[in-house]
Amino acid sequence: MESITMRYRMSDRDVFYGGGVVNGARGITLMEDCAKRLMAKVYQNTGKCTKVKKVRLYEPLFAGDYLEFIAGIKKQEGNKALIEVRAYKIIQVPEDPPYPSSIDVLEDPPLCTVVQFVYEAN
Ligand SMILES: C[C@H](N)CC(=O)SCCNC(=O)CCNC(=O)[C@H](O)C(C)(C)COP(=O)(O)OP(=O)(O)OC[C@H]1O[C@@H](n2cnc3c(N)ncnc32)[C@H](O)[C@@H]1OP(=O)(O)O
C-alpha cells in the first residue's frame, strides 16, 4: 500500500492554549499536507479535499512534542481516494527536564490524532 511519513516538532509557534497546548486544527492542517503529498505520489496531482470524514483527538499535543504522521490510502474508487492520516507522539519533553534540551523517547508511541480525508484527483 502506498504511504508517506512526515515528522514534525511542535514549537511555541504552534501553541494556541495555555499550558503549551497546540490547537487541534494545527495538527489537522499538517495532516492534510501529508494527505496532499500522498495524492501527489499516487495521482501526480494534489487534487482537492472534498470531505473530512473522521477526526479523533485522542491525546493533547504540546510544544516540544515530535510527531510522526503516517498517511495511507484506505479506499480508492476511480479518481476518489479515502486517505487516513495517523499522528503518533514519538518524543516528548519530560515534565521536569534536567536540561532545556532534555527529551523522552517514547518506546510505545501513543496514537494522538486520526483524520480521514476524501480526495478527488483532477
Ligand atoms: C482549553 C481548550 N479548550 C483545550 C482544547 O481544545 S485542546 C485542543 C485539542 N484537543 C485535544 O488536544 C484533546 C486531546 N484529547 C484528550 O485530551 C483526551 O482524548 C480526552 C480528554 C478528550 C478524553 O480522554 P479520556 O477521557 O481519557 O478518554 P478515553 O476514555 O481514554 O477514550 C475516549 C474514547 O476514545 C477511544 N480511544 C482512546 N484512545 C484510542 C486509540 N488510541 N485508538 C482508538 N480509540 C481510542 C476510547 O476507546 C474511547 O472510546 P469510547 O468512548 O469508549 O467508544
Ligand as a Chemical Component Dictionary entry (heavy atoms), coordinates in Angstrom:
data_LIG
# 
_chem_comp.id                   LIG 
_chem_comp.type                 NON-POLYMER 
_chem_comp.pdbx_formal_charge   0 
_chem_comp.three_letter_code    LIG 
# 
loop_
_chem_comp_atom.comp_id 
_chem_comp_atom.atom_id 
_chem_comp_atom.alt_atom_id 
_chem_comp_atom.type_symbol 
_chem_comp_atom.charge 
_chem_comp_atom.model_Cartn_x 
_chem_comp_atom.model_Cartn_y 
_chem_comp_atom.model_Cartn_z 
_chem_comp_atom.pdbx_ordinal 
LIG C1  C1  C 0 -8.632  24.838 26.530 1  
LIG C2  C2  C 0 -9.065  24.215 25.242 2  
LIG N1  N1  N 0 -10.483 24.195 25.134 3  
LIG C3  C3  C 0 -8.468  22.846 25.115 4  
LIG C4  C4  C 0 -8.508  22.288 23.736 5  
LIG O1  O1  O 0 -9.401  22.471 22.948 6  
LIG S1  S1  S 0 -7.148  21.370 23.354 7  
LIG C5  C5  C 0 -7.162  21.271 21.650 8  
LIG C6  C6  C 0 -7.234  19.951 21.006 9  
LIG N2  N2  N 0 -7.822  18.887 21.769 10 
LIG C7  C7  C 0 -7.064  17.997 22.395 11 
LIG O2  O2  O 0 -5.865  18.100 22.416 12 
LIG C8  C8  C 0 -7.796  16.848 23.054 13 
LIG C9  C9  C 0 -6.938  15.627 23.125 14 
LIG N3  N3  N 0 -7.655  14.531 23.725 15 
LIG C10 C10 C 0 -7.669  14.295 25.052 16 
LIG O3  O3  O 0 -7.058  15.015 25.824 17 
LIG C11 C11 C 0 -8.462  13.084 25.534 18 
LIG O4  O4  O 0 -8.726  12.208 24.481 19 
LIG C12 C12 C 0 -9.803  13.484 26.182 20 
LIG C13 C13 C 0 -9.535  14.296 27.442 21 
LIG C14 C14 C 0 -10.695 14.284 25.224 22 
LIG C15 C15 C 0 -10.553 12.193 26.562 23 
LIG O5  O5  O 0 -9.716  11.436 27.370 24 
LIG P1  P1  P 0 -10.287 10.236 28.203 25 
LIG O6  O6  O 0 -11.495 10.609 28.950 26 
LIG O7  O7  O 0 -9.138  9.612  28.954 27 
LIG O8  O8  O 0 -10.738 9.306  27.025 28 
LIG P2  P2  P 0 -10.789 7.758  26.949 29 
LIG O9  O9  O 0 -11.929 7.311  27.818 30 
LIG O10 O10 O 0 -9.459  7.159  27.200 31 
LIG O11 O11 O 0 -11.118 7.496  25.389 32 
LIG C16 C16 C 0 -12.259 8.106  24.779 33 
LIG C17 C17 C 0 -12.659 7.253  23.573 34 
LIG O12 O12 O 0 -11.574 7.205  22.606 35 
LIG C18 C18 C 0 -11.151 5.850  22.419 36 
LIG N4  N4  N 0 -9.694  5.816  22.234 37 
LIG C19 C19 C 0 -8.785  6.364  23.056 38 
LIG N5  N5  N 0 -7.535  6.164  22.554 39 
LIG C20 C20 C 0 -7.708  5.465  21.392 40 
LIG C21 C21 C 0 -6.837  4.961  20.403 41 
LIG N6  N6  N 0 -5.518  5.112  20.519 42 
LIG N7  N7  N 0 -7.345  4.314  19.344 43 
LIG C22 C22 C 0 -8.681  4.128  19.220 44 
LIG N8  N8  N 0 -9.581  4.606  20.117 45 
LIG C23 C23 C 0 -9.079  5.247  21.184 46 
LIG C24 C24 C 0 -11.566 5.133  23.679 47 
LIG O13 O13 O 0 -11.706 3.763  23.436 48 
LIG C25 C25 C 0 -12.902 5.793  23.981 49 
LIG O14 O14 O 0 -13.889 5.271  23.125 50 
LIG P3  P3  P 0 -15.396 5.077  23.647 51 
LIG O15 O15 O 0 -15.920 6.450  24.005 52 
LIG O16 O16 O 0 -15.297 4.150  24.822 53 
LIG O17 O17 O 0 -16.120 4.482  22.461 54 
# 
loop_
_chem_comp_bond.comp_id 
_chem_comp_bond.atom_id_1 
_chem_comp_bond.atom_id_2 
_chem_comp_bond.value_order 
_chem_comp_bond.pdbx_ordinal 
LIG C1  C2  SING 1  
LIG C2  N1  SING 2  
LIG C2  C3  SING 3  
LIG C3  C4  SING 4  
LIG C4  O1  DOUB 5  
LIG C4  S1  SING 6  
LIG S1  C5  SING 7  
LIG C5  C6  SING 8  
LIG C6  N2  SING 9  
LIG N2  C7  SING 10 
LIG C7  O2  DOUB 11 
LIG C7  C8  SING 12 
LIG C8  C9  SING 13 
LIG C9  N3  SING 14 
LIG N3  C10 SING 15 
LIG C10 O3  DOUB 16 
LIG C10 C11 SING 17 
LIG C11 O4  SING 18 
LIG C11 C12 SING 19 
LIG C12 C13 SING 20 
LIG C12 C14 SING 21 
LIG C12 C15 SING 22 
LIG C15 O5  SING 23 
LIG O5  P1  SING 24 
LIG P1  O6  DOUB 25 
LIG P1  O7  SING 26 
LIG P1  O8  SING 27 
LIG O8  P2  SING 28 
LIG P2  O9  DOUB 29 
LIG P2  O10 SING 30 
LIG P2  O11 SING 31 
LIG O11 C16 SING 32 
LIG C16 C17 SING 33 
LIG C17 O12 SING 34 
LIG C17 C25 SING 35 
LIG O12 C18 SING 36 
LIG C18 N4  SING 37 
LIG C18 C24 SING 38 
LIG N4  C19 SING 39 
LIG N4  C23 SING 40 
LIG C19 N5  DOUB 41 
LIG N5  C20 SING 42 
LIG C20 C21 SING 43 
LIG C20 C23 DOUB 44 
LIG C21 N6  SING 45 
LIG C21 N7  DOUB 46 
LIG N7  C22 SING 47 
LIG C22 N8  DOUB 48 
LIG N8  C23 SING 49 
LIG C24 O13 SING 50 
LIG C24 C25 SING 51 
LIG C25 O14 SING 52 
LIG O14 P3  SING 53 
LIG P3  O15 DOUB 54 
LIG P3  O16 SING 55 
LIG P3  O17 SING 56 
# 
